[in-house]
């Protein structure tokens, strides 16, 4: 027997939020309904889904606005990292995302090192524009100066 349910969240290999899908009774009763991933199709459920989507959109707008404000702040900031060098301006070590994150933390900007995007660690002196992915829709960059100690 099959039951129609309204998906309240994205479910892999089944559908996305707001879709009406037909699933086996046991799957709906034992997994989808207890996990609040789906609800029986009714007008009240549709209203609840609409309200939930509005709340999520508002939350996403707030998060995006905060990320954009941080991106604007990062555009005005530069960090200087002093490192030991060998001959010909090559570094003994390298400058990594953790070093950049620590340098920004000293300036009062807390950023997780995982959002800083470096293809390869920096191994030479110079000035670099390092991209920072703050949100799925918001990217910024920070200017990093690598200087001799």
Protein Blocks (a to p, Z undefined) as FASTA:
>chain_A
ZZddddfbdcehkbcehiacdddfklmmmmmmmnopaccddfklmmmmmmmmmmmmmmmm
mmmmmmmmmmmmmmmpccdddddddehhiafbdcdfklmmmmmmmnopacdfklpccfba
cfbecdddddddfbfkbccddddddddZZ
